[in-house]
């Protein structure tokens, strides 16, 4: 009788111990389940703003070509919100020059050239045909201040995926070697404008 009671007590203790262990669950090192991977938030890509040298409607540049210093104003009569890929986009140019040393020699503009290169978010697109304003008088257009040169170039339609257009300007000057000379030195100034296109 005592032996049975002692055995029953052992069984009861074993059952209680098992229940307690079952309530605690398996130890972390005994589980086969892999820990869940932590999710990393995907960073938001912010598009790079397209520069616009005509955002205020106009801009002025100071260019130097040898002894010639040129002040060039650029503007467009077409508002920037209408500078779309399909539009004809006018850009006007006005220029005066000075020369150092100023011994009385004159400065002439022989040729002005504009090349428009559209760009998309993935890179540059094929350039449009160059536009050239070559002087119709010899030796060129007198541009020594107070005389000035003015011209309007038109940027034609570009591919619809273009988001900007870069205008590459070059100006070829002829400078008298002396005030009475019929010999000239050639100098070239270059400039670049980047203009954003509207959707």
C-alpha positions as CSV (number, residue, x, y, z in Angstrom):
1,X,0.0,0.0,0.0
2,X,2.8,2.5,0.8
3,X,4.6,1.4,-2.3
4,X,1.6,2.3,-4.5
5,X,1.1,5.7,-2.9
6,X,4.8,6.5,-3.3
7,X,4.6,5.5,-7.0
8,X,1.4,7.5,-7.6
9,X,3.1,10.5,-6.1
10,X,6.1,10.1,-8.5
11,X,3.7,9.8,-11.5
12,X,1.7,12.9,-10.4
13,X,5.0,14.9,-10.1
14,X,6.1,13.8,-13.5
15,X,2.7,14.8,-15.1
16,X,2.8,18.2,-13.4
17,X,6.4,18.7,-14.5
18,X,5.6,17.8,-18.1
19,X,2.6,20.2,-18.1
20,X,4.8,23.0,-16.8
21,X,7.3,22.4,-19.6
22,X,4.6,22.2,-22.2
23,X,3.3,25.6,-21.1
24,X,6.7,27.2,-21.4
25,X,7.1,26.1,-25.1
26,X,10.3,25.0,-26.8
27,X,13.6,26.7,-26.0
28,X,14.7,29.2,-28.7
29,X,17.7,27.0,-29.6
30,X,15.4,23.9,-30.2
31,X,13.2,25.5,-32.8
32,X,13.8,24.7,-36.5
33,X,12.0,27.9,-37.8
34,X,14.4,30.5,-39.3
35,X,14.1,34.0,-37.9
36,X,11.9,36.2,-40.1
37,X,13.9,38.6,-42.3
38,X,13.5,42.2,-41.4
39,X,12.0,44.4,-44.1
40,X,14.2,47.3,-45.3
41,X,12.1,50.2,-46.6
42,X,12.8,51.1,-50.2
43,X,14.4,54.5,-50.5
44,X,12.3,57.1,-52.4
45,X,14.1,58.3,-55.6
46,X,13.9,62.0,-55.9
47,X,14.4,63.2,-59.5
48,X,17.3,65.6,-60.0
49,X,16.0,69.1,-60.8
50,X,16.7,70.2,-64.4
51,X,18.8,73.4,-64.5
52,X,17.3,76.3,-66.4
53,X,19.5,79.3,-67.3
54,X,16.4,81.2,-68.5
55,X,14.2,80.5,-65.4
56,X,14.0,84.2,-64.8
57,X,13.2,84.9,-68.4
58,X,16.7,86.2,-69.4
59,X,20.4,85.9,-68.5
60,X,23.6,87.8,-69.2
61,X,27.1,86.4,-69.8
62,X,30.5,87.9,-70.0
63,X,32.7,86.1,-72.5
64,X,36.4,86.6,-73.4
65,X,38.2,85.7,-76.6
66,X,41.8,86.9,-76.6
67,X,41.7,90.7,-76.5
68,X,37.9,90.8,-77.0
69,X,35.5,91.0,-74.1
70,X,31.8,90.4,-75.0
71,X,28.7,91.1,-73.0
72,X,25.9,88.8,-74.3
73,X,22.2,89.0,-73.3
74,X,19.9,86.0,-73.9
75,X,16.1,85.9,-73.5
76,X,13.1,84.2,-75.0
77,X,9.7,85.8,-76.0
78,X,8.2,82.4,-75.3
79,X,7.3,81.8,-71.6
80,X,9.1,78.9,-70.0
81,X,5.8,77.0,-69.4
82,X,5.4,76.8,-73.2
83,X,8.9,75.5,-73.8
84,X,7.6,72.0,-74.7
85,X,9.4,69.4,-76.8
86,X,7.1,70.0,-79.7
87,X,7.2,73.8,-79.7
88,X,9.3,76.1,-81.8
89,X,11.4,77.8,-79.1
90,X,12.9,81.2,-79.9
91,X,16.1,82.4,-78.2
92,X,17.2,86.0,-78.8
93,X,20.8,87.2,-78.5
94,X,22.2,90.7,-78.1
95,X,25.9,91.5,-77.9
96,X,28.4,94.3,-77.6
97,X,32.2,94.0,-77.3
98,X,35.2,95.9,-76.0
99,X,38.9,95.4,-76.8
100,X,42.0,95.7,-74.7
101,X,44.2,97.6,-75.3
102,X,41.7,99.9,-77.0
103,X,44.0,101.6,-79.6
104,X,41.1,102.5,-82.0
105,X,40.9,99.1,-83.8
106,X,37.5,97.7,-84.5
107,X,35.9,94.3,-83.7
108,X,33.6,92.5,-86.1
109,X,31.4,89.5,-85.7
110,X,32.1,87.2,-88.6
111,X,29.8,84.3,-87.6
112,X,27.4,83.2,-84.8
113,X,26.5,79.6,-84.5
114,X,23.9,77.8,-82.3
115,X,23.7,74.0,-81.9
116,X,20.8,72.6,-79.8
117,X,21.3,69.3,-78.0
118,X,18.3,67.8,-76.3
119,X,18.7,65.6,-73.2
120,X,16.5,63.0,-71.5
121,X,16.9,61.5,-68.0
122,X,19.1,58.8,-69.6
123,X,21.5,61.1,-71.4
124,X,22.0,63.3,-74.5
125,X,19.9,62.8,-77.6
126,X,21.0,63.6,-81.2
127,X,21.7,67.2,-81.8
128,X,19.6,69.4,-84.1
129,X,21.1,70.9,-87.2
130,X,23.4,73.8,-86.5
131,X,22.0,77.3,-87.1
132,X,24.5,79.7,-88.5
133,X,24.3,83.5,-89.0
134,X,27.2,84.4,-91.2
135,X,27.9,88.0,-91.9
136,X,26.8,89.2,-95.3
137,X,29.2,92.2,-95.2
138,X,33.0,92.1,-95.1
139,X,34.8,91.8,-92.8
140,X,31.7,91.2,-90.6
141,X,29.1,92.9,-88.3
142,X,30.6,95.8,-86.3
143,X,30.1,94.9,-82.6
144,X,32.4,97.2,-80.8
145,X,30.5,99.2,-78.3
146,X,28.3,101.2,-78.8
147,X,27.5,99.1,-81.8
148,X,25.7,95.8,-81.1
149,X,24.6,92.6,-82.7
150,X,21.1,91.1,-82.3
151,X,19.7,87.9,-83.6
152,X,17.0,85.3,-82.8
153,X,17.6,81.6,-83.2
154,X,14.8,79.0,-83.1
155,X,15.1,75.7,-81.3
156,X,12.9,73.2,-83.3
157,X,10.9,70.3,-82.1
158,X,12.9,67.7,-80.1
159,X,12.0,64.1,-79.1
160,X,9.1,64.0,-76.6
161,X,11.2,62.2,-74.0
162,X,13.6,65.2,-73.8
163,X,13.5,67.1,-70.5
164,X,16.0,69.8,-71.3
165,X,17.9,71.3,-74.2
166,X,21.5,72.6,-74.2
167,X,22.3,75.5,-76.5
168,X,25.9,75.6,-77.6
169,X,26.9,79.1,-79.0
170,X,30.1,80.1,-80.7
171,X,31.0,83.6,-81.9
172,X,33.8,84.2,-84.4
173,X,35.3,87.7,-84.1
174,X,37.7,89.5,-86.4
175,X,39.9,92.2,-84.7
176,X,41.9,94.8,-86.6
177,X,45.6,94.4,-85.9
178,X,45.9,98.3,-86.0
179,X,43.2,101.0,-86.4
180,X,44.1,101.5,-90.1
181,X,45.0,97.9,-91.0
182,X,43.1,95.7,-93.4
183,X,44.6,92.7,-91.5
184,X,42.6,90.9,-88.8
185,X,43.1,88.5,-86.0
186,X,40.4,85.9,-85.5
187,X,39.1,85.1,-82.0
188,X,36.4,82.7,-81.0
189,X,34.2,82.8,-77.8
190,X,31.9,80.0,-76.8
191,X,28.9,79.8,-74.4
192,X,26.4,77.2,-73.2
193,X,22.8,77.6,-72.0
194,X,20.7,74.7,-70.5
195,X,17.0,75.2,-70.6
196,X,14.4,73.0,-69.0
197,X,11.4,71.7,-71.0
198,X,7.9,71.8,-69.8
199,X,5.6,68.7,-69.9
